[in-house]
């Protein structure tokens, strides 16, 4: 028998069972007693709780990669999490955790119902802390987990949230605004003025910051921000491809700044299919500096994110807090570097 069986008999959710097991305060007394009666009747002892009673502390943290899109049932199709960015980040997290003697439970959250399982591994003490990446800004489920007193680190979350709940977590971001700003200033230095932007998923903090950096660089250079040169996309190669086709059917910018490198690959494919040349007809800049960026033809100018440094900050801070039983509230913004390659050229 497991917690799912207990929940079914008691007529509650698995999350409620976990809360009762961990003596959480946000369960009514009536519900608590009903769940306890079922647990006692069936002699149910959760493995994680048994370890706790034996005085053995878990040495596992969770890494939850969130990839939920509107209208997506989470089955098949292109996924943002297929990007090398996520695999590189995951590898760096596992490597850093191993140095501290910790294991990492890695889980993909591709639909809202899967959040119940995420909450349960916190509530039943399978993990002693969790890292989230790919989530939307101000995710209510994650806020609930933080509010329950669990140690949570967030990658790609606003530092300026008005919600006090985020003062109980660790937040680590790349400097998306400055990176985008420098990318556009670089293009302006190359005499470009008609600079388009194909955004990433605008529910993500990083996409919003890159969009803001794009706009601010234009405004600071006295160049008008044209809505016709802005196309919304998501972090997929197919999105970069389709958005570029849409953009070029109506406009002819001299440069395009893409939300990330994967989108830039799609854009480059679309541009070549239209019989245009990179960079002679259109200059291209991406964001992330994934491995393939340096092997494309032409090689891709982009912003390099410092994934090993970000992973080190996340893991070291989280595990230090766990090992020393410390409350933590911290935020870090990690700089990015402009990597100049062949996909941009100076206009005469």
C-alpha positions, 0 to 999 in steps of 0.5 A: 500500500502507498500514499495513493491508496491511502488518499483514495480510501480517505477521499483526499489528495496525495498531497493532503496525505503527505501533509498529515504525515508531516504534521503540516498546519494547513489541514483541518482537524477533521481531515487530519483525523480521517487520514490518520485513521486510515493510516493506522488501520492499514499499518502504513509507514512511508519509507521516507518517514521511517528513515526520519524516525530512524534518524537517517537524513535524506541526502537527495535534492530534487531538480524539477524542469518545468515545461508546461505550455497552454493546450499541451497535454505533455505527450510527444511533440517538441519540448523546450527541455530538449534544448542543450541548455537544460541538459548542460544545466542538469549535468552541472547540478548533478556534478556539483551535488556529487561533490557534496555527497548528494544525489539528484532526483531529476523530474520533468514537469510537463503538465499541471497534474504532475505538480502533485508528485512534485509536492509529495516528494517534498512533503514525504521527505524523499528530498531535502530541498529542490531546484526549479528551472523553466517555471513561469514567473511567480508560479503558484504551486512553487509558492505553496511549496516555499510557504510550507517551509521547504528549501527551494532554489529558483532559476529564472525568477524575478528578483523584484517580485512584490511577493514576500514569499520569495524572501524565503528562497534562493533565486539565481538568474543570468543577466538577461537584460544586460546581455540583450542590451549589449547584443543590440548595442553591438548591432547598432555599432555595426550600423544596423537600425532595423533590428527585429526581435523574436522573443522567447516564451513571454511567461518566462522572466528571462524572455521578458528581461531580454525583450526589455534589454532589446527595447532599452538599447534601441531607445538609448540610441534614439532608434524607434521601437517598431512593433512590426519588428517584434514577433512573439515565439517560444524557445523552440527551433520550430518557433524560430523558423515560423516566426522568421517566416512570418516576420520576413513576409512583411518586413526586411530587417537588417538584423534579428535578435532571437530569444535563444540559440535554438530559435536562432537555428530555426531562423537561419534555416528560414532565411536560407530557404528564402534565398537570403544570406547570413550575414550579407542580407541579415545578421543574426544573434542568439542567446545561450551559446550552446555547443552547436552555435560554434559549428553552424554555417556561419558560426553564430554570434550569441550571448554566453550563459555561465551555466557551470557558475550558476549551477555551482551557486545554486547547489552550494548555497542550497546544500549549505543551508540544508547541512547547517539547517539555516533559513536562507534568502539570497539572489544572484545575477550571473553576467553573460558574455557577448561572443562575436562570430560570423553571423553578424556583419557591419553595414556600409 
